[in-house]
Amino acid sequence: MALGADGVVRARAAIATQWDHPATEWAERDPEAIHHVVDRLLAEVVHRAGDVVVRSVGFCSIAETGALVDEGGRAVSPLIAWHDP
């Protein structure tokens, strides 16, 4: 979603993502795949909104999810979901 400085929605875009289930009751996601989705969404919102400057990006619905990272901040594991039963 792109909001103007006045708070008015200028454009919206969404891409559904799916969890991978490599084992029973496991849920994980490739961090690079999420990065790719964010790139696509930003491009689509900017295209729909026209002449805009992106000043911030927010996420929702990632829940209790984490990944191991190296000293440079690069993910070295999948995004692992913690879904309470």
N, C-alpha and C positions, 0 to 999 in steps of 0.2 A: 504494500500500500504506500502510495506517495501522498504526503500531507504538505500543504502549503504552509507558510509561516502563519497564516490566519487560521490554521486548523482544518481547513476544508480538504476533503479527499480529492486528489487530482487523478489518481489511477489506482487500480488494484490488479493483482495477478496471484495465482496460486498454482502449486504443483504438488500433487499427492506423492508421498513417499511411503515405502513399505519397509517393514523390518525384515531382516533375514533371520531364519530360525535354523541354525546349523545342528541343533540338538533339541530334544524335548524340553520345553520350558525355558529355552534360551532365546534371547532377542538381541540382535546386534545390527549395526549399520556401518558401512564404509565411510569414514570421515571425508574422504576425497569425493565420494558421491554427493554428500551433503554440500560440500564446497561448490561442486558443479551446479547443483540445483540453485544455490544462492546466486551464483553468477548469472544463470539463466533468468531467474526472477528479477534481479536488478535490471538486466538488459530489457526485459519485457515491460517493467514498470516505467523505466525511463522512456522507452519508445512510446508507450501509451500516454504518458504525462506531457511529453514534448520537451521544451527547453527547461530542464531542472538541474539543480546541483544536489547530489546526494550528500547529506551531512551526517547521517547516522543510519544504522541498520539494527533492527530488533528481531528477536526470535520468539516464537511461542510454541507450546506443545512439544517441547523436547523432553519434558518430565525429568526424572532422576536418571540422567544419562551421563556417562563419563568415558574418557579415553586416557590411556597412558601416553605421555609425551616425552620427547627427548629434551636435552638441554637447550635446543633451539626452538622448542615449542611445537615441533612437528609431531603429529600423531604416529605412534608406533604400534597401536592396537586398534581394533574396531571400536566404534562407539558401543558401549555395553549398557543395556537398559536394565534398570532395577524396577521391575513391576511387582508391586506387592500383591500377594494372592487375595 
